[in-house]
């Protein structure tokens, strides 16, 4: 959700010093703290939990869950859907019954077999209203009472309505599967098992040697949590971590000069948005919305906030689909028109706050640049930098905020734009758009889905509350003792350790 970078040299110094005191011995130019341990640095959140079904969404929670849990399906690094815990998903002709066959010989971390019963338990928990799991809206077409266990590795899903995007939906990283151990605590099937965890500080994990897929080439993994991105960069330079979950784009050039640090650049399905609550004044006025989109100098943001590691955006979500883009004009900065629209709306001296948590690269820089650009149209933008927990706890309440997302469009359409969507923090509610989402979900024909997606993106461009200035690339910085990291469209390059090894150059 939030994106952006951040500086606070004093805080960075304090955090890096604390990490140094707690870390195993390492040198600024040497290898990782232990030949059998890789240390990943990521911005932390003291509200994170081990079990995967919580309202908290943060970089640290996502990194931890990727190591502990798997989904039924996932999006590949090329953008297509691949099977994971599911071996196949087959619909009936009406698309309202899907037969799911599970992969055999998958074990949970407690040594027990992962079976159809674990899938039913996981989905039932997600959909139970008393658990108040926001992502349940992504699978509201599922009635847990009508999931039939055919055998230990086969289930039939009898749906409330036809759903043609069934495999795509389960690729969401919010819909991971879990089991329950003898104590009733969550256990996963992921490549690592949990040893210890302290929210906001660190998580210690060890390789799960019975993992069903390709295993990491090292034994131990430590997730070290930091207060901000700059502290992560400092820790990488100083040798306290091996891999940075992400780094400020403005730091890339200097990191490339360090002989012991490498960078990995990926095209990204993620996008950063400056988003307005379109149900709240003054952002409910279409003229104000349009004006705030017209003050943006997109090239300046690409060059200065992302160091050139981005492509231009045009105020609609969905750079991660293979469907044709909508035929809409590229918005460019037009200060005269912005001033005119604001005057017509009675908002010539508009003063607004822009909230962010600085959890992803480019975010804080974008906030500051946007404030400078808006000032040229007479708009005063005050950037409000919050800690991650405070920012996310207020998710859905901020009138104007910077968000960061990366779900595929077939998921985004429901989560970001439907009235009850878990990520619909700008409170968008467009009946025509909602109807199109229903039509998209009810067909498995890709060409039909694409036509609907293109139309939905055009609606977002015209009347959505999102300013999409740029589509940033994903940059992972890591020590030269780490081998085998792979580019990934979905931001997993720093957390996918399949086949990754540690050693000398």
Secondary structure in CASP SS format (residue, H / E / C, confidence):
PFRMAT SS
TARGET T0000
AUTHOR 0000-0000-0000
METHOD secondary structure of the structure
MODEL  1
X C 1.00
X C 1.00
X C 1.00
X C 1.00
X C 1.00
X C 1.00
X C 1.00
X C 1.00
X H 1.00
X H 1.00
X H 1.00
X H 1.00
X H 1.00
X H 1.00
X H 1.00
X H 1.00
X H 1.00
X H 1.00
X H 1.00
X H 1.00
X H 1.00
X H 1.00
X C 1.00
X C 1.00
X C 1.00
X C 1.00
X C 1.00
X C 1.00
X C 1.00
X C 1.00
X C 1.00
X C 1.00
X C 1.00
X E 1.00
X C 1.00
X C 1.00
X E 1.00
X E 1.00
X E 1.00
X E 1.00
X E 1.00
X E 1.00
X E 1.00
X C 1.00
X C 1.00
X C 1.00
X C 1.00
X C 1.00
X C 1.00
X C 1.00
X C 1.00
X C 1.00
X C 1.00
X C 1.00
X C 1.00
X C 1.00
X C 1.00
X C 1.00
X H 1.00
X H 1.00
X H 1.00
X H 1.00
X H 1.00
X H 1.00
X H 1.00
X H 1.00
X H 1.00
X H 1.00
X C 1.00
X E 1.00
X C 1.00
X C 1.00
X E 1.00
X E 1.00
X E 1.00
X C 1.00
X C 1.00
X C 1.00
X C 1.00
X C 1.00
X E 1.00
X E 1.00
X E 1.00
X C 1.00
X C 1.00
X E 1.00
X E 1.00
X E 1.00
X E 1.00
X E 1.00
X E 1.00
X C 1.00
X C 1.00
X C 1.00
X C 1.00
X C 1.00
X E 1.00
X E 1.00
X E 1.00
X E 1.00
X E 1.00
X E 1.00
X C 1.00
X C 1.00
X C 1.00
X C 1.00
X E 1.00
X C 1.00
X C 1.00
X C 1.00
X C 1.00
X C 1.00
X E 1.00
X C 1.00
X C 1.00
X H 1.00
X H 1.00
X H 1.00
X H 1.00
X H 1.00
X H 1.00
X H 1.00
X H 1.00
X H 1.00
X H 1.00
X H 1.00
X H 1.00
X C 1.00
X H 1.00
X H 1.00
X H 1.00
X C 1.00
X C 1.00
X H 1.00
X H 1.00
X H 1.00
X H 1.00
X H 1.00
X H 1.00
X C 1.00
X C 1.00
X E 1.00
X E 1.00
X E 1.00
X E 1.00
X E 1.00
X E 1.00
X E 1.00
X E 1.00
X E 1.00
X E 1.00
X C 1.00
X C 1.00
X E 1.00
X E 1.00
X E 1.00
X E 1.00
X E 1.00
X E 1.00
X C 1.00
X C 1.00
X C 1.00
X C 1.00
X C 1.00
X C 1.00
X H 1.00
X H 1.00
X H 1.00
X H 1.00
X C 1.00
X C 1.00
X C 1.00
X C 1.00
X C 1.00
X C 1.00
X C 1.00
X E 1.00
X C 1.00
X E 1.00
X E 1.00
X C 1.00
X C 1.00
X C 1.00
X C 1.00
X C 1.00
X E 1.00
X E 1.00
X C 1.00
X C 1.00
X C 1.00
X C 1.00
X E 1.00
X E 1.00
X E 1.00
X E 1.00
X E 1.00
X E 1.00
X E 1.00
X C 1.00
X C 1.00
X C 1.00
X E 1.00
X E 1.00
X E 1.00
X E 1.00
X E 1.00
X E 1.00
X C 1.00
X C 1.00
X C 1.00
X C 1.00
X C 1.00
X C 1.00
X C 1.00
X C 1.00
X C 1.00
X C 1.00
X C 1.00
X C 1.00
X E 1.00
X E 1.00
X E 1.00
X E 1.00
X E 1.00
X E 1.00
X E 1.00
X C 1.00
X C 1.00
X H 1.00
X H 1.00
X H 1.00
X H 1.00
X H 1.00
X H 1.00
X H 1.00
X H 1.00
X H 1.00
X H 1.00
X C 1.00
X C 1.00
X C 1.00
X C 1.00
X E 1.00
X E 1.00
X C 1.00
X C 1.00
X C 1.00
X C 1.00
X H 1.00
X H 1.00
X H 1.00
X H 1.00
X H 1.00
X H 1.00
X H 1.00
X H 1.00
X C 1.00
X C 1.00
X C 1.00
X C 1.00
X E 1.00
X E 1.00
X E 1.00
X E 1.00
X E 1.00
X E 1.00
X C 1.00
X C 1.00
X C 1.00
X C 1.00
X E 1.00
X E 1.00
X E 1.00
X E 1.00
X E 1.00
X E 1.00
X C 1.00
X C 1.00
X C 1.00
X C 1.00
X C 1.00
X C 1.00
X C 1.00
X C 1.00
X C 1.00
X H 1.00
X H 1.00
X H 1.00
X H 1.00
X H 1.00
X H 1.00
X H 1.00
X H 1.00
X H 1.00
X C 1.00
X C 1.00
X C 1.00
X H 1.00
X H 1.00
X H 1.00
X H 1.00
X H 1.00
X H 1.00
X H 1.00
X H 1.00
X C 1.00
X C 1.00
X C 1.00
X C 1.00
X E 1.00
X E 1.00
X E 1.00
X C 1.00
X C 1.00
X C 1.00
X C 1.00
X C 1.00
X C 1.00
X C 1.00
X C 1.00
X C 1.00
X C 1.00
X C 1.00
X C 1.00
X C 1.00
X C 1.00
X C 1.00
X C 1.00
X C 1.00
X C 1.00
X C 1.00
X C 1.00
X C 1.00
X C 1.00
X H 1.00
X H 1.00
X H 1.00
X H 1.00
X H 1.00
X H 1.00
X H 1.00
X H 1.00
X H 1.00
X H 1.00
X C 1.00
X C 1.00
X C 1.00
X C 1.00
X C 1.00
X C 1.00
X E 1.00
X E 1.00
X E 1.00
X E 1.00
X E 1.00
X E 1.00
X C 1.00
X C 1.00
X C 1.00
X C 1.00
X C 1.00
X C 1.00
X H 1.00
X H 1.00
X H 1.00
X H 1.00
X H 1.00
X H 1.00
X H 1.00
X H 1.00
X H 1.00
X H 1.00
X H 1.00
X H 1.00
X H 1.00
X C 1.00
X C 1.00
X C 1.00
X C 1.00
X E 1.00
X E 1.00
X E 1.00
X E 1.00
X E 1.00
X E 1.00
X C 1.00
X C 1.00
X H 1.00
X H 1.00
X H 1.00
X H 1.00
X H 1.00
X H 1.00
X C 1.00
X C 1.00
X C 1.00
X C 1.00
X C 1.00
X C 1.00
X E 1.00
X E 1.00
X E 1.00
X E 1.00
X E 1.00
X E 1.00
X C 1.00
X C 1.00
X C 1.00
X H 1.00
X H 1.00
X H 1.00
X H 1.00
X H 1.00
X H 1.00
X H 1.00
X H 1.00
X H 1.00
X C 1.00
X C 1.00
X C 1.00
X C 1.00
X C 1.00
X C 1.00
X C 1.00
X C 1.00
X C 1.00
X C 1.00
X C 1.00
X C 1.00
X C 1.00
X H 1.00
X H 1.00
X H 1.00
X H 1.00
X H 1.00
X H 1.00
X H 1.00
X H 1.00
X H 1.00
X H 1.00
X H 1.00
X C 1.00
X C 1.00
X C 1.00
X C 1.00
X H 1.00
X H 1.00
X H 1.00
X H 1.00
X H 1.00
X H 1.00
X H 1.00
X H 1.00
X H 1.00
X H 1.00
X H 1.00
X H 1.00
X H 1.00
X H 1.00
X H 1.00
X H 1.00
X H 1.00
X H 1.00
X C 1.00
X C 1.00
X E 1.00
X E 1.00
X C 1.00
X C 1.00
X E 1.00
X E 1.00
X E 1.00
X C 1.00
X E 1.00
X E 1.00
X E 1.00
X E 1.00
X E 1.00
X E 1.00
X C 1.00
X C 1.00
X E 1.00
X E 1.00
X C 1.00
X C 1.00
X C 1.00
X C 1.00
X C 1.00
X C 1.00
X C 1.00
X C 1.00
X C 1.00
X C 1.00
X C 1.00
X C 1.00
X C 1.00
X C 1.00
X C 1.00
X C 1.00
X C 1.00
X E 1.00
X E 1.00
X C 1.00
X C 1.00
X C 1.00
END
